[in-house]
Amino acid sequence: MTCRCHQQRGEGFAEKYWLPLNTPVLDGEGQVHYLIHKVEEVTRQQQTEADLREEHRRLKGSPGHRAYRFI
């Protein structure tokens, strides 16, 4: 889930990534009694994964790249 939020310092906007987690709490009859909602910011993780994908693409296209298949 992506949320575009205003920066507190400076001008403009910063793109933030959030991971919403919802956990139902059931009563004795198995009915939802409560819903626990937790949101975790994962912006750094998303950026790291994007950087790794880009580096992989860059290395894959380099002249010295060799593909190996392990069986």
NORUR-V343272 format. One line per field, one symbol per residue. phi: phi as a letter, one per 30 degrees, with the letter a starting at -180 (. if undefined). burial: + if it has 16 or more other C-alpha atoms within 10 Angstrom, else -. A space follows every 10 residues. Layout:
# NORUR-V343272
phi = ???
burial = ???
This chain:
# NORUR-V343272
phi = .cbccdddbi cjbbdbcbcd bcbdccddci cdcbbccbbc dbeddddddd dddddddddd dddddbcccc c
burial = ---------- -----++--- ---------- ---------- --+------- ---------- ---------- -
